[in-house]
Amino acid sequence: MRVISGSAKGRKLFSVPGAGTRPITARVKAALFNILGPDIRGATFLDLFAGTGAVGIEALSRGAGKVIFVERARKAVMTIRRNLELTGLRERAEVWAQDAFRFLAHAPKDLQLDYIYVAPPQYRELWAKALLALDEKAHLLAPDGLIIVQIHPKEYEELVTLNLRLVDERRYGSTLLQFYAHKERTEQEEAGE
């Protein structure tokens, strides 16, 4: 598992010991950041259920202004910190050793995020619970921001959300990336406003 591009390109990242995390594949990570493109520069990024921190570290390497890593597993938190030291990207990072839902429930009121990446453990319906929590806290997402959910395609179920809308999805083998934006913004864009 390596950083693909940017200031830390080629750095090999540490893995979390044990089988509790599922790192993103290089193919999916490359596809994700090709979609986000140069908009990642200067962005504020939340890596929820961060695992090894590979996605947030890729964002930092490509110029994100700040990445918040949220992870509750002690070994994973230690791995994220080691990987930030290894890549020299610690100064623009915050690591919260906390449950993702607790973080969302108590997130700072003035926090505005350009990107929120959600990749929880599979087959526990945590992605749906997280997306519904984010729907209630939609003010955390910048007006033109995106929430990206990484799941296995078999996990998908249609959810009723008040503030968020599915605007794109991409499938890469056994990985599905879904992109959610503010419903109001997407409706305005469709109306040509």
One Martini backbone bead per residue (centre of mass of N, CA, C, O) as a GRO file, in nm:
protein
  193
    1MET     BB    1   0.090   0.041   0.028
    2ARG     BB    2   0.070   0.348  -0.150
    3VAL     BB    3   0.151   0.648  -0.255
    4ILE     BB    4   0.066   0.783  -0.566
    5SER     BB    5   0.070   1.107  -0.511
    6GLY     BB    6   0.280   1.367  -0.465
    7SER     BB    7   0.482   1.442  -0.195
    8ALA     BB    8   0.449   1.107  -0.108
    9LYS     BB    9   0.535   0.952  -0.338
   10GLY     BB   10   0.589   0.596  -0.281
   11ARG     BB   11   0.507   0.558  -0.003
   12LYS     BB   12   0.504   0.318   0.239
   13LEU     BB   13   0.252   0.187   0.425
   14PHE     BB   14   0.117   0.101   0.704
   15SER     BB   15  -0.043  -0.157   0.858
   16VAL     BB   16  -0.292  -0.304   1.024
   17PRO     BB   17  -0.303  -0.516   1.257
   18GLY     BB   18  -0.475  -0.758   1.129
   19ALA     BB   19  -0.843  -0.794   1.017
   20GLY     BB   20  -1.009  -0.507   1.073
   21THR     BB   21  -0.911  -0.401   0.791
   22ARG     BB   22  -0.979  -0.245   0.453
   23PRO     BB   23  -0.798  -0.162   0.216
   24ILE     BB   24  -0.757   0.026  -0.038
   25THR     BB   25  -0.716   0.014  -0.356
   26ALA     BB   26  -0.526   0.149  -0.597
   27ARG     BB   27  -0.744   0.170  -0.813
   28VAL     BB   28  -0.960   0.321  -0.645
   29LYS     BB   29  -0.785   0.556  -0.550
   30ALA     BB   30  -0.716   0.664  -0.830
   31ALA     BB   31  -1.006   0.710  -0.924
   32LEU     BB   32  -1.095   0.906  -0.707
   33PHE     BB   33  -0.866   1.128  -0.762
   34ASN     BB   34  -0.951   1.173  -1.057
   35ILE     BB   35  -1.230   1.286  -0.990
   36LEU     BB   36  -1.138   1.523  -0.799
   37GLY     BB   37  -0.873   1.635  -0.856
   38PRO     BB   38  -0.773   1.969  -0.804
   39ASP     BB   39  -0.991   2.020  -0.570
   40ILE     BB   40  -0.810   1.913  -0.328
   41ARG     BB   41  -0.678   2.173  -0.312
   42GLY     BB   42  -0.729   2.306   0.011
   43ALA     BB   43  -0.899   2.102   0.136
   44THR     BB   44  -1.147   1.967   0.347
   45PHE     BB   45  -1.102   1.644   0.515
   46LEU     BB   46  -1.288   1.343   0.591
   47ASP     BB   47  -1.179   1.040   0.761
   48LEU     BB   48  -1.399   0.795   0.805
   49PHE     BB   49  -1.295   0.521   0.910
   50ALA     BB   50  -0.965   0.529   0.849
   51GLY     BB   51  -0.765   0.319   0.951
   52THR     BB   52  -0.465   0.383   0.791
   53GLY     BB   53  -0.513   0.667   0.617
   54ALA     BB   54  -0.479   0.652   0.299
   55VAL     BB   55  -0.682   0.864   0.193
   56GLY     BB   56  -0.597   1.116   0.357
   57ILE     BB   57  -0.297   1.103   0.268
   58GLU     BB   58  -0.351   1.142  -0.029
   59ALA     BB   59  -0.478   1.420   0.003
   60LEU     BB   60  -0.231   1.557   0.129
   61SER     BB   61  -0.027   1.491  -0.100
   62ARG     BB   62  -0.233   1.661  -0.306
   63GLY     BB   63  -0.309   1.939  -0.109
   64ALA     BB   64  -0.461   1.936   0.129
   65GLY     BB   65  -0.523   2.144   0.397
   66LYS     BB   66  -0.712   1.925   0.561
   67VAL     BB   67  -0.716   1.633   0.786
   68ILE     BB   68  -0.961   1.421   0.931
   69PHE     BB   69  -0.920   1.155   1.157
   70VAL     BB   70  -1.148   0.877   1.220
   71GLU     BB   71  -1.078   0.644   1.493
   72ARG     BB   72  -1.118   0.377   1.739
   73ALA     BB   73  -0.886   0.193   1.685
   74ARG     BB   74  -0.587   0.177   1.829
   75LYS     BB   75  -0.409   0.051   1.602
   76ALA     BB   76  -0.503   0.248   1.383
   77VAL     BB   77  -0.415   0.512   1.514
   78MET     BB   78  -0.115   0.438   1.525
   79THR     BB   79  -0.088   0.403   1.216
   80ILE     BB   80  -0.161   0.685   1.128
   81ARG     BB   81   0.066   0.828   1.281
   82ARG     BB   82   0.298   0.681   1.139
   83ASN     BB   83   0.218   0.767   0.847
   84LEU     BB   84   0.247   1.073   0.896
   85GLU     BB   85   0.544   1.067   0.968
   86LEU     BB   86   0.654   0.921   0.714
   87THR     BB   87   0.526   1.157   0.512
   88GLY     BB   88   0.521   1.454   0.649
   89LEU     BB   89   0.179   1.527   0.720
   90ARG     BB   90   0.095   1.617   1.020
   91GLU     BB   91   0.037   1.937   1.021
   92ARG     BB   92  -0.256   1.879   0.843
   93ALA     BB   93  -0.348   1.695   1.093
   94GLU     BB   94  -0.619   1.509   1.250
   95VAL     BB   95  -0.656   1.285   1.534
   96TRP     BB   96  -0.942   1.084   1.618
   97ALA     BB   97  -1.004   0.883   1.902
   98GLN     BB   98  -1.308   0.781   1.770
   99ASP     BB   99  -1.621   0.750   1.719
  100ALA     BB  100  -1.795   0.844   1.446
  101PHE     BB  101  -2.073   0.914   1.585
  102ARG     BB  102  -1.958   1.093   1.804
  103PHE     BB  103  -1.827   1.297   1.623
  104LEU     BB  104  -2.087   1.389   1.475
  105ALA     BB  105  -2.249   1.472   1.734
  106HIS     BB  106  -1.972   1.671   1.827
  107ALA     BB  107  -1.918   1.859   1.614
  108PRO     BB  108  -1.814   2.139   1.518
  109LYS     BB  109  -2.014   2.400   1.414
  110ASP     BB  110  -1.774   2.536   1.215
  111LEU     BB  111  -1.753   2.293   1.041
  112GLN     BB  112  -1.609   2.259   0.705
  113LEU     BB  113  -1.656   2.024   0.437
  114ASP     BB  114  -1.560   1.909   0.122
  115TYR     BB  115  -1.485   1.610   0.230
  116ILE     BB  116  -1.641   1.280   0.281
  117TYR     BB  117  -1.513   0.971   0.397
  118VAL     BB  118  -1.685   0.646   0.376
  119ALA     BB  119  -1.530   0.332   0.530
  120PRO     BB  120  -1.664   0.088   0.668
  121PRO     BB  121  -1.734  -0.185   0.784
  122GLN     BB  122  -1.868  -0.455   0.657
  123TYR     BB  123  -2.197  -0.575   0.690
  124ARG     BB  124  -2.330  -0.342   0.925
  125GLU     BB  125  -2.473  -0.073   0.818
  126LEU     BB  126  -2.281   0.181   0.865
  127TRP     BB  127  -2.314   0.352   0.613
  128ALA     BB  128  -2.613   0.423   0.658
  129LYS     BB  129  -2.583   0.549   0.936
  130ALA     BB  130  -2.379   0.767   0.845
  131LEU     BB  131  -2.551   0.903   0.626
  132LEU     BB  132  -2.787   0.981   0.815
  133ALA     BB  133  -2.613   1.153   1.003
  134LEU     BB  134  -2.521   1.350   0.776
  135ASP     BB  135  -2.803   1.447   0.700
  136GLU     BB  136  -2.843   1.587   0.983
  137LYS     BB  137  -2.528   1.722   0.928
  138ALA     BB  138  -2.511   1.896   0.653
  139HIS     BB  139  -2.352   2.156   0.757
  140LEU     BB  140  -2.063   2.019   0.731
  141LEU     BB  141  -2.113   2.057   0.434
  142ALA     BB  142  -2.027   2.209   0.185
  143PRO     BB  143  -2.209   2.338  -0.069
  144ASP     BB  144  -1.984   2.182  -0.283
  145GLY     BB  145  -1.976   1.913  -0.155
  146LEU     BB  146  -1.864   1.568  -0.071
  147ILE     BB  147  -1.981   1.237  -0.037
  148ILE     BB  148  -1.797   0.932   0.014
  149VAL     BB  149  -1.889   0.594  -0.051
  150GLN     BB  150  -1.758   0.274   0.062
  151ILE     BB  151  -1.871  -0.032  -0.091
  152HIS     BB  152  -2.036  -0.307  -0.139
  153PRO     BB  153  -2.274  -0.368  -0.368
  154LYS     BB  154  -2.451  -0.557  -0.172
  155GLU     BB  155  -2.505  -0.318   0.046
  156TYR     BB  156  -2.699  -0.171  -0.112
  157GLU     BB  157  -2.941   0.088  -0.031
  158GLU     BB  158  -3.206   0.274  -0.032
  159LEU     BB  159  -3.225   0.610   0.084
  160VAL     BB  160  -3.381   0.843   0.295
  161THR     BB  161  -3.321   1.187   0.225
  162LEU     BB  162  -3.330   1.537   0.289
  163ASN     BB  163  -3.019   1.673   0.209
  164LEU     BB  164  -2.932   1.434   0.027
  165ARG     BB  165  -2.772   1.324  -0.293
  166LEU     BB  166  -2.735   1.111  -0.542
  167VAL     BB  167  -2.490   1.182  -0.820
  168ASP     BB  168  -2.292   0.923  -0.807
  169GLU     BB  169  -2.144   0.615  -0.953
  170ARG     BB  170  -1.881   0.362  -0.896
  171ARG     BB  171  -1.744   0.060  -1.033
  172TYR     BB  172  -1.485  -0.171  -0.881
  173GLY     BB  173  -1.586  -0.448  -0.872
  174SER     BB  174  -1.611  -0.484  -0.515
  175THR     BB  175  -1.647  -0.161  -0.556
  176LEU     BB  176  -1.841   0.116  -0.430
  177LEU     BB  177  -1.892   0.449  -0.537
  178GLN     BB  178  -2.049   0.721  -0.365
  179PHE     BB  179  -2.210   1.040  -0.445
  180TYR     BB  180  -2.281   1.315  -0.231
  181ALA     BB  181  -2.510   1.593  -0.214
  182HIS     BB  182  -2.677   1.863  -0.202
  183LYS     BB  183  -2.999   1.882  -0.290
  184GLU     BB  184  -3.038   2.185  -0.346
  185ARG     BB  185  -2.803   2.217  -0.546
  186THR     BB  186  -2.893   2.004  -0.758
  187GLU     BB  187  -3.168   2.139  -0.818
  188GLN     BB  188  -3.052   2.408  -0.919
  189GLU     BB  189  -2.883   2.291  -1.151
  190GLU     BB  190  -3.126   2.164  -1.303
  191ALA     BB  191  -3.274   2.457  -1.321
  192GLY     BB  192  -3.033   2.673  -1.397
  193GLU     BB  193  -2.924   2.858  -1.137
   0.00000   0.00000   0.00000
